Amino acid sequence: MSTASGALGAVYDRGYRPYEGPRGGRRAATFALYLASIRRALGIRRSWRQKVFPWVLLAIASVPAIINVGIGYVTRDNPRPDFSFITYRDYVGVSSALLLFVALTAPDVVCPDRRHRVLPLIFARPLVGADYVVAKVGSITTILFAFSIIPQIVLFVGQMLVSKGALEYFKSNAAVLWEVPLAVLVLAVYYGAVGVAVSSLTSRRIVAGVAILALALVPSVVTGILLNNGQHDGTGAVAVLNLLALPLHLRDLIFLGHTDPEGPLAGVAYGGLLAVIVYAIVLVTAFVILFTRYRQPDA
């Protein structure tokens, strides 16, 4: 350590070295923030407590696929080869743990930036508000997509291997190769955008988490009561106000080409179109909130 003393103080050489590697621009900074948000959400480079929940979630989400493959293996010689414990359509959004994951991780990757007043530091890089929004929403969406698609892959590959003809099973179920990713993406983007948008409104993680759960569960309970009390009086359209299940109506459109004939929108004229419109409104509203909140570095 070298010291230069003077009348006004001292300068200490701590051994800092200038960065001499490649310098990225705005895109590289956005990608770095995206990766950092994923690492934080998954608990990477954090204590073991932050790692437990994400991986337990993945294990829980994979249980139905493992059970289905196990039943398929045990009953592979059964004369009823069409038996299925769970279908690919039902598997999309089957685990309510995804909502809990969003309520815990979305505030964790957004709220500390405002609470600790590091947004001006983040925006000191070649980043704008839209880049920040893309990185944060993209990170949560990526994790949700991965945690939803991995069990589907386990289900598809497992069913193909335990079936009597793997190639025949692949050909007869080839449609799910685009239906599942598209339906999962619709769900992941929705939960990711809404979760981050709600989290952006406060600097307290617990408040954001409770707000996300309330936004999903309260409309679900209210619409359930309305539907149960008016099943035959044309109130089925209120089902689109169930924000928790709204992406599942789009899932049905992807898999079936129409709404579920046994679902809450059954018999509702243009129910599928109504679900798409409300889905788009919610998604646009979430992004408007985000772009507005992060328009300024100190937002």
JORA-V349075 format. One record per residue. N is the residue number from 1. OMEGA is omega in radians with two decimals (999 if undefined). D_LAST is the distance of its C-alpha to the last C-alpha in Angstrom with 2 decimals. Layout:
n=[N/N]
omega=[OMEGA/OMEGA]
d_last=[D_LAST/D_LAST]
This chain:
n=[1/2/3/4/5/6/7/8/9/10/11/12/13/14/15/16/17/18/19/20/21/22/23/24/25/26/27/28/29/30/31/32/33/34/35/36/37/38/39/40/41/42/43/44/45/46/47/48/49/50/51/52/53/54/55/56/57/58/59/60/61/62/63/64/65/66/67/68/69/70/71/72/73/74/75/76/77/78/79/80/81/82/83/84/85/86/87/88/89/90/91/92/93/94/95/96/97/98/99/100/101/102/103/104/105/106/107/108/109/110/111/112/113/114/115/116/117/118/119/120/121/122/123/124/125/126/127/128/129/130/131/132/133/134/135/136/137/138/139/140/141/142/143/144/145/146/147/148/149/150/151/152/153/154/155/156/157/158/159/160/161/162/163/164/165/166/167/168/169/170/171/172/173/174/175/176/177/178/179/180/181/182/183/184/185/186/187/188/189/190/191/192/193/194/195/196/197/198/199/200/201/202/203/204/205/206/207/208/209/210/211/212/213/214/215/216/217/218/219/220/221/222/223/224/225/226/227/228/229/230/231/232/233/234/235/236/237/238/239/240/241/242/243/244/245/246/247/248/249/250/251/252/253/254/255/256/257/258/259/260/261/262/263/264/265/266/267/268/269/270/271/272/273/274/275/276/277/278/279/280/281/282/283/284/285/286/287/288/289/290/291/292/293/294/295/296/297/298/299]
omega=[3.11/-3.06/3.07/-3.05/3.10/-3.10/-3.06/-3.14/-3.09/3.09/-3.09/3.08/-3.12/3.08/3.12/3.13/3.12/3.11/-3.09/-3.13/3.12/-3.12/3.13/3.13/-3.08/-3.12/3.14/3.11/3.11/-3.14/3.12/3.10/3.09/3.13/3.12/3.12/3.08/3.13/-3.14/-3.12/-3.11/3.11/3.12/-3.09/3.05/-3.10/-3.07/3.14/3.13/-3.14/-2.99/-2.98/-3.12/-3.07/3.00/3.10/3.14/3.13/3.14/-3.13/-3.10/-3.08/3.14/3.13/-3.14/3.12/-3.12/3.12/3.12/3.10/3.11/3.13/-3.11/-3.06/-3.08/3.10/-3.14/3.14/3.11/-3.07/-3.10/-3.14/3.11/3.13/3.12/3.14/3.12/3.13/-3.14/-3.07/3.13/-3.14/-3.07/-3.04/3.07/3.10/3.09/3.10/3.12/3.10/3.12/-3.11/-3.14/-3.00/3.14/3.06/-3.08/-3.12/-3.09/-3.00/-3.12/3.14/3.12/-3.09/-3.13/3.06/3.12/3.12/3.09/3.10/3.12/-3.11/3.01/3.04/-3.14/-3.13/2.99/-3.09/-3.14/3.11/3.12/3.14/-3.14/-3.11/-3.08/3.12/3.13/-3.13/3.13/3.13/-3.14/-3.13/3.11/3.12/-3.13/-3.11/3.09/-3.06/-3.12/3.08/3.10/3.09/3.09/-3.14/-3.08/-3.12/3.14/3.13/3.13/-3.10/-3.10/3.11/-3.11/3.10/-3.07/-3.12/3.13/3.10/3.13/-3.12/-3.08/-3.14/-3.09/-3.10/-3.10/3.13/3.02/-3.13/-3.10/3.13/-3.12/3.14/3.12/3.12/3.10/-3.14/-3.06/3.13/-3.12/-3.12/-3.13/-3.10/-3.13/-3.13/3.13/3.13/3.11/-3.13/-3.11/-3.07/-3.12/3.09/-3.11/-3.06/-3.10/3.12/-3.14/-3.14/3.12/-3.13/3.12/3.13/-3.14/-3.14/-3.14/-2.98/-3.09/3.07/3.12/3.13/-3.10/3.14/3.08/3.11/-3.14/-3.13/-3.13/-3.11/-3.11/-3.05/-3.03/-3.12/3.06/-3.13/-3.09/-3.11/-3.14/3.13/-3.14/3.10/3.04/-3.03/3.13/-3.07/-3.07/3.12/-3.12/3.05/3.07/3.05/3.13/3.10/-3.14/-3.07/-3.02/-3.05/3.13/3.12/-3.12/-3.13/3.10/-3.11/-3.09/3.13/3.13/3.12/3.12/3.14/-3.13/-3.14/3.12/3.12/3.12/3.13/3.13/-3.12/-3.14/3.09/-3.14/3.14/-3.14/-3.11/3.13/3.12/3.13/-3.11/3.06/3.09/-3.10/-3.12/3.10/-3.11/-3.07/3.08/3.14/-3.12/-3.11/-3.10/999]
d_last=[40.90/41.59/40.87/40.92/41.64/41.35/41.44/37.67/36.97/37.21/35.60/35.76/35.98/34.22/35.20/31.90/32.66/30.80/29.67/32.38/31.59/30.37/27.01/25.00/22.62/19.56/21.45/22.54/19.12/17.91/21.14/20.82/17.46/19.21/22.21/20.42/18.76/22.27/23.85/21.60/22.21/25.93/26.22/27.52/27.94/27.11/29.63/32.04/30.46/27.39/29.86/32.06/30.19/29.24/32.81/34.39/32.48/33.97/37.37/37.19/36.16/39.13/41.70/42.68/43.26/45.40/47.37/47.94/49.19/51.33/52.93/53.52/55.27/57.43/58.42/58.78/62.48/61.92/63.28/59.95/57.68/55.21/53.98/50.29/48.41/45.13/44.41/41.74/40.28/40.23/38.64/35.40/33.13/36.01/34.20/31.94/30.81/28.39/26.43/26.59/25.43/22.27/21.68/22.06/20.54/17.48/15.84/17.30/15.71/12.11/11.78/13.04/10.38/7.88/11.08/12.49/9.59/10.68/7.75/8.87/12.28/11.91/10.80/13.69/15.86/16.80/13.98/11.85/9.40/12.69/14.22/11.79/12.41/16.07/16.45/15.17/16.97/19.84/20.41/20.77/22.79/25.02/25.90/26.64/28.71/30.62/31.32/32.58/34.60/36.35/38.35/39.27/40.62/42.55/43.96/44.99/46.55/48.22/49.67/50.90/52.65/54.33/55.46/58.99/57.92/54.65/54.87/55.77/52.85/50.49/51.93/51.89/48.28/46.89/44.72/42.41/41.44/39.16/38.76/37.30/34.63/33.55/33.46/31.62/29.00/28.53/28.03/25.77/23.32/23.22/22.67/20.17/17.92/18.28/17.81/14.56/13.23/14.40/13.06/9.43/9.95/10.85/11.00/14.78/16.74/19.74/18.06/16.51/19.94/21.87/19.79/20.47/24.12/24.43/23.02/25.63/28.53/28.67/29.13/31.55/33.65/33.60/34.65/37.25/38.77/38.86/40.49/43.02/44.01/44.36/45.39/47.79/46.35/43.98/40.81/40.19/37.40/35.11/34.99/32.16/29.97/30.36/27.01/28.32/31.37/30.08/29.97/33.52/34.84/33.66/35.28/38.50/38.31/38.06/40.92/43.15/42.35/41.95/40.57/42.30/45.59/45.42/41.73/40.13/39.86/43.57/45.35/42.27/42.80/40.25/38.49/37.28/35.82/34.15/32.56/31.27/29.79/28.00/26.78/25.36/23.73/22.00/20.88/19.63/17.77/16.04/14.99/13.96/11.58/10.23/10.19/8.54/5.62/5.38/6.84/5.16/5.60/3.81/0.00]
